[in-house]
């Protein structure tokens, strides 16, 4: 019984460790620039949804972001690097997930 539980636990850890990293689909120097601007936007305007972050990035004039889908990929890449964290708000049906600052700076 305990052996099977331990094996399942180790299998979950190994599966998470083997997950490939997210590719930001732009050159590394552009990824650093875009992530720094998005980090500053989220720091200045507080926790933001994806739509709010997209609106602020258009105002900031980020030309490296080609679409909202591309910005989502960059936000996931930043989350993977622990620059941002995702907060779930189950009480608000219109804004269930917001991005806020993580523990490290870009």
C-alpha positions as CSV (number, residue, x, y, z in Angstrom):
1,X,0.0,0.0,0.0
2,X,2.7,2.5,1.0
3,X,4.9,1.5,-1.9
4,X,2.2,2.2,-4.4
5,X,1.5,5.7,-2.9
6,X,5.2,6.5,-2.9
7,X,5.5,5.5,-6.5
8,X,2.5,7.7,-7.5
9,X,4.0,10.6,-5.7
10,X,7.4,10.2,-7.3
11,X,5.8,9.8,-10.8
12,X,4.0,13.2,-10.3
13,X,7.2,14.9,-9.4
14,X,9.1,13.4,-12.3
15,X,6.3,14.4,-14.7
16,X,6.5,18.0,-13.5
17,X,10.3,18.1,-13.8
18,X,10.2,16.8,-17.4
19,X,7.9,19.5,-18.6
20,X,9.6,21.5,-21.4
21,X,10.3,25.2,-20.7
22,X,8.1,27.8,-22.4
23,X,9.6,29.4,-25.5
24,X,8.8,33.1,-25.7
25,X,9.1,33.0,-29.6
26,X,11.2,36.1,-29.8
27,X,15.0,36.7,-29.4
28,X,16.3,36.7,-25.8
29,X,17.1,40.4,-25.8
30,X,13.6,41.3,-27.0
31,X,12.1,38.9,-24.4
32,X,14.0,40.7,-21.7
33,X,12.8,44.1,-22.9
34,X,9.2,43.0,-23.2
35,X,9.2,41.2,-19.8
36,X,10.7,44.3,-18.1
37,X,8.0,46.5,-19.6
38,X,5.2,44.1,-18.7
39,X,6.7,43.8,-15.2
40,X,6.7,47.6,-14.8
41,X,3.1,47.8,-16.1
42,X,1.9,45.2,-13.5
43,X,3.9,46.9,-10.8
44,X,2.4,50.3,-11.6
45,X,-1.2,49.3,-12.1
46,X,-1.5,46.5,-9.6
47,X,-2.9,43.0,-10.3
48,X,-4.2,42.9,-13.9
49,X,-6.1,40.5,-16.0
50,X,-4.8,39.5,-19.4
51,X,-7.2,42.0,-21.1
52,X,-6.1,44.9,-18.9
53,X,-2.4,44.0,-19.4
54,X,-3.0,44.0,-23.2
55,X,-4.6,47.4,-23.1
56,X,-1.7,48.9,-21.0
57,X,0.9,47.3,-23.3
58,X,-0.8,48.8,-26.4
59,X,-0.6,52.2,-24.6
60,X,3.0,51.6,-23.8
61,X,3.8,50.9,-27.4
62,X,5.3,47.4,-27.3
63,X,6.0,46.6,-30.9
64,X,7.5,43.2,-30.1
65,X,4.1,41.8,-29.0
66,X,2.2,40.8,-32.1
67,X,-1.0,39.7,-30.5
68,X,-2.8,39.0,-27.2
69,X,-2.0,35.3,-27.6
70,X,1.7,36.2,-27.9
71,X,1.5,38.3,-24.7
72,X,-0.1,35.3,-22.9
73,X,2.9,33.2,-23.9
74,X,5.2,35.9,-22.5
75,X,3.2,36.1,-19.3
76,X,3.4,32.3,-18.9
77,X,7.2,32.5,-19.5
78,X,7.5,35.2,-16.8
79,X,5.4,33.0,-14.5
80,X,7.7,30.1,-15.2
81,X,10.7,32.3,-14.3
82,X,8.9,33.3,-11.1
83,X,8.7,37.0,-12.0
84,X,4.9,36.9,-11.8
85,X,2.3,34.9,-10.0
86,X,-1.3,34.1,-10.9
87,X,-4.0,34.7,-8.3
88,X,-7.5,33.1,-8.6
89,X,-10.5,35.0,-7.3
90,X,-13.4,32.6,-7.2
91,X,-15.8,35.3,-5.8
92,X,-15.6,37.5,-8.9
93,X,-16.9,35.7,-12.1
94,X,-15.7,38.4,-14.4
95,X,-12.0,38.5,-13.3
96,X,-11.2,35.0,-12.1
97,X,-7.4,35.2,-12.8
98,X,-5.1,38.1,-12.3
99,X,-1.4,38.5,-12.7
100,X,0.6,40.1,-9.8
101,X,4.2,40.5,-8.9
102,X,6.3,37.5,-8.0
103,X,9.2,37.3,-5.6
104,X,12.1,38.3,-7.9
105,X,12.8,41.3,-10.1
106,X,13.6,41.0,-13.9
